[in-house]
Amino acid sequence: MGNARLFQVGRLKVARHLLEVKSANQSKSLAAHEASRHASLSSSWKQLWQLGVRSLSLPPTSRAACVFLNSILNANLVPRHELADDVNQIVTTADISGPSVLVDSSLILMLSLLRLRNNMFPNASQATSNHIIRWVFVRWSPGELSSRIVLINLSLTSCSGIDVRFPSCNSRNSV
């Protein structure tokens, strides 16, 4: 089997597996793998990024999409300049295009997008913060214990730079 065929088969396997992501560790390990950085996969990662962006606003897929998009960002699989429009759309219209659930993975993604957008557009840092804070308060239900734990975690992470992860009250809500 030639290299081109091998990478095509690999690309299809990566795409199929990423669509079936069930946990944070699975998507992180795929995005961090050396083979995922091959030049022939760059268009596939861009398409998968687009699929993840569309999945953010759907409650059943939002959490997995957040983990997946954050993994792509952390692994630098798509050039930053190609993400600029999507990052602006997610941040500025977060109540519509952003994550539909307030869980640890959505907060981590929004924190990553905040940092990325502040690096791309330093003069817009105040507006970026306002958009994300508005999104948090639209999605936040103060009566839910899991919401309180997630917000405490976000506060500690963003204010101190320390990545503290509290165990979730419900295993489905943990990263």
C-alpha positions as CSV (number, residue, x, y, z in Angstrom):
1,M,0.0,0.0,0.0
2,G,1.5,3.4,-1.0
3,N,2.0,6.3,1.3
4,A,-0.8,8.3,-0.3
5,R,-3.3,5.4,0.1
6,L,-2.1,4.9,3.7
7,F,-2.6,8.5,4.6
8,Q,-6.1,8.5,2.9
9,V,-7.1,5.4,5.0
10,G,-5.6,7.1,8.1
11,R,-7.5,10.3,7.5
12,L,-10.7,8.4,7.1
13,K,-10.0,6.4,10.3
14,V,-9.2,9.6,12.2
15,A,-12.4,11.3,10.9
16,R,-14.6,8.3,11.8
17,H,-13.1,8.0,15.2
18,L,-13.4,11.7,16.0
19,L,-17.0,11.6,15.1
20,E,-17.5,8.9,17.7
21,V,-15.6,10.6,20.5
22,K,-16.8,9.4,23.9
23,S,-14.2,10.9,26.2
24,A,-11.7,13.7,26.4
25,N,-8.8,11.3,26.5
26,Q,-9.7,9.8,23.1
27,S,-9.8,13.1,21.2
28,K,-6.7,14.5,23.0
29,S,-4.7,11.4,22.1
30,L,-5.7,11.6,18.5
31,A,-5.0,15.3,18.1
32,A,-1.6,15.0,19.9
33,H,-0.4,12.0,17.8
34,E,2.5,12.7,15.5
35,A,0.7,11.4,12.4
36,S,-2.1,13.9,12.9
37,R,0.3,16.7,11.9
38,H,1.0,15.4,8.4
39,A,0.5,18.0,5.7
40,S,-2.0,15.7,3.8
41,L,-4.3,15.8,6.8
42,S,-4.5,19.6,7.1
43,S,-7.7,20.0,5.0
44,S,-9.3,17.1,6.9
45,W,-8.6,18.9,10.3
46,K,-10.1,22.1,8.9
47,Q,-13.3,20.1,7.9
48,L,-13.4,18.4,11.3
49,W,-12.9,21.8,12.9
50,Q,-16.0,23.1,11.0
51,L,-18.0,20.0,12.0
52,G,-17.0,20.7,15.7
53,V,-18.0,24.4,15.4
54,R,-21.4,23.4,14.0
55,S,-21.8,20.8,16.8
56,L,-21.2,23.3,19.6
57,S,-24.7,24.7,19.7
58,L,-26.4,21.3,19.9
59,P,-26.9,20.1,23.5
60,P,-26.2,16.4,22.8
61,T,-22.9,17.0,21.1
62,S,-21.8,20.3,22.7
63,R,-19.5,18.8,25.4
64,A,-17.7,16.5,23.0
65,A,-17.3,19.3,20.4
66,C,-15.8,21.5,23.1
67,V,-13.2,18.9,24.0
68,F,-12.5,18.2,20.4
69,L,-12.1,21.9,19.4
70,N,-9.9,22.5,22.4
71,S,-7.7,19.6,21.4
72,I,-7.3,20.9,17.9
73,L,-6.4,24.4,19.3
74,N,-3.8,22.9,21.7
75,A,-2.2,20.7,19.1
76,N,-2.1,23.5,16.5
77,L,-3.6,21.3,13.8
78,V,-5.2,24.2,12.0
79,P,-3.4,27.5,11.3
80,R,-4.6,30.3,13.5
81,H,-5.4,32.6,10.6
82,E,-7.8,30.0,9.3
83,L,-9.6,29.9,12.6
84,A,-10.0,33.7,13.1
85,D,-13.5,33.9,11.6
86,D,-14.8,31.0,13.5
87,V,-13.3,32.2,16.8
88,N,-14.9,35.6,16.3
89,Q,-18.2,34.0,15.5
90,I,-18.1,31.7,18.5
91,V,-17.1,34.4,20.9
92,T,-19.2,37.4,19.7
93,T,-22.3,35.3,19.2
94,A,-21.7,32.8,22.0
95,D,-25.3,32.7,23.1
96,I,-26.2,31.4,19.6
97,S,-23.1,29.9,18.2
98,G,-21.2,29.0,21.4
99,P,-21.4,25.9,23.6
100,S,-25.0,25.1,24.5
101,V,-24.2,23.7,27.9
102,L,-22.2,25.1,30.8
103,V,-19.8,22.3,31.8
104,D,-16.1,22.2,32.5
105,S,-15.1,21.4,28.9
106,S,-17.2,24.3,27.5
107,L,-15.6,26.7,30.0
108,I,-12.1,25.5,29.2
109,L,-12.8,26.0,25.4
110,M,-14.1,29.5,26.0
111,L,-11.1,30.3,28.1
112,S,-8.8,29.0,25.3
113,L,-10.8,31.1,22.8
114,L,-10.5,34.1,25.0
115,R,-6.7,33.8,25.1
116,L,-6.6,33.1,21.4
117,R,-8.8,36.1,20.4
118,N,-6.9,38.4,22.8
119,N,-3.6,37.3,21.0
120,M,-5.1,37.9,17.6
121,F,-6.9,41.1,18.5
122,P,-5.3,42.7,21.6
123,N,-7.5,45.9,21.3
124,A,-10.7,43.8,21.6
125,S,-9.9,42.1,25.0
126,Q,-12.5,44.1,26.9
127,A,-15.2,43.2,24.3
128,T,-14.1,39.5,24.2
129,S,-14.3,39.3,28.0
130,N,-17.8,40.9,28.0
131,H,-19.1,38.4,25.4
132,I,-17.8,35.4,27.3
133,I,-19.1,36.7,30.7
134,R,-22.5,37.3,29.0
135,W,-22.5,33.7,27.7
136,V,-21.6,32.3,31.1
137,F,-24.6,34.1,32.8
138,V,-27.0,33.1,30.0
139,R,-26.0,29.4,30.5
140,W,-25.5,29.4,34.2
141,S,-28.2,27.9,36.5
142,P,-27.0,28.8,40.0
143,G,-29.2,26.1,41.7
144,E,-27.2,23.3,40.1
145,L,-24.3,22.0,42.2
146,S,-22.4,21.1,39.1
147,S,-22.6,24.7,37.8
148,R,-21.1,26.0,41.0
149,I,-18.2,23.5,40.9
150,V,-17.5,24.3,37.3
151,L,-17.5,28.1,38.0
152,I,-15.2,27.7,41.0
153,N,-12.9,25.6,38.8
154,L,-12.9,28.3,36.0
155,S,-12.3,31.1,38.5
156,L,-9.3,29.3,40.0
157,T,-7.9,28.4,36.6
158,S,-8.3,31.8,35.0
159,C,-7.3,33.9,38.1
160,S,-4.3,31.8,39.3
161,G,-3.2,30.0,36.2
162,I,-3.4,26.7,38.1
163,D,-5.4,24.0,36.4
164,V,-7.4,22.6,39.3
165,R,-10.0,20.0,38.4
166,F,-12.6,19.1,41.0
167,P,-14.4,15.8,40.7
168,S,-17.8,16.1,39.2
169,C,-21.0,15.2,41.0
170,N,-22.0,13.4,37.9
171,S,-19.5,11.4,35.9
172,R,-21.1,12.6,32.6
173,N,-20.2,16.2,33.5
174,S,-16.5,15.7,34.1
175,V,-13.8,16.1,31.4
